Amino acid sequence: MNFTGGLAQMLAERGIRANSVAPGPIWTPLIPATMPPEQVESFGQEVPLKRASQPAELAPVYVLLASDQGSYISGARYAVTGGVPVI
């Protein structure tokens, strides 16, 4: 059992849901400041979709999990990875 699933089971009786989001490479303004230019150019190219995600592609997952529409989701892991499997 994974951490998220175990936590979800422990907290369910209190009405608390536990989920996790596993993001892949996400393009933010900090990326160019944290790596050499040659790495910036290839950032995200190692994933099957061959690009980094934009924050706007990741944010809806968090919105869903916090919304009423996500009220029955617990113990889930959302992999927003551009096609990289999360083990």
N, C-alpha and C positions, 0 to 999 in steps of 0.2 A: 504494500500500500504506500502511496506517496504522501508527502507532508500535507499537501492541500486536501486530499481526500480524508486523511485522518483528522485533520483540523475541522473539516466540514462535519464529520460524524460526531466529534466531541461537542461542537457548538450548536448542532441542529436543535436540540431540545430547548435551547434558550432563544430560538428564533433567529440565530445569527448564521448567515451564509458565509462560506469561505471559498474563494476562487483564486486562480492565479493567471497572470498574463505573462507569456514568455515572448518578448519581442526579439526580432532579429535586428539587423542594422537599421537604425532610424536616423535619417538626415536631420540634423539640427544646426543652428548657427555655431555651436561649439565645435563641431567636427573639424573645420579648417584650423581652429586654434589648438587642437590637441594632437595633430599628426603632421608629418612632413607632406609637402604638396603632392608628391608622387603617390602617396597612400590615399590622399583625399580624392584624387582622380579615379582610383579603383575601388573606393569605398562602396561596399555592397555588391560588387561584381562576383563574389564567391557564392552567392545564393542562386538557386535555380532560376529565379526571375531576373537575375543579372542587374539588379539595382537595389539601392537602399529605399526603404519606405519613407514616406512623409508622415509627420506627426498626425496629420488629418486622417491618415489611413489606420492609425492605431487607436486614436481617441474614441471612435464609436464603440469599440469593445468595452472600454471602461464605462462609457455612458450606459450601454446595455446592462452591464452587471450592476450598476447602481440604480437602475430604473425599475419601475413596477413591472415592465415586461420581462425583466430578469429575475423576478421574485422566486421562481422555481428552479433557478440554476444554483447549484451548490456542489462543491467538490470537483469543479471543472477546471481544466487547464486549457487556455486559449493560446495557441501558437501562431503568432503573427510574425512569421519568419521568412516569408518569400519562398516557401517551399522546403525549407530545411526541417527534417523531422526532429521532433523533441522527444527524447527518450526518457 
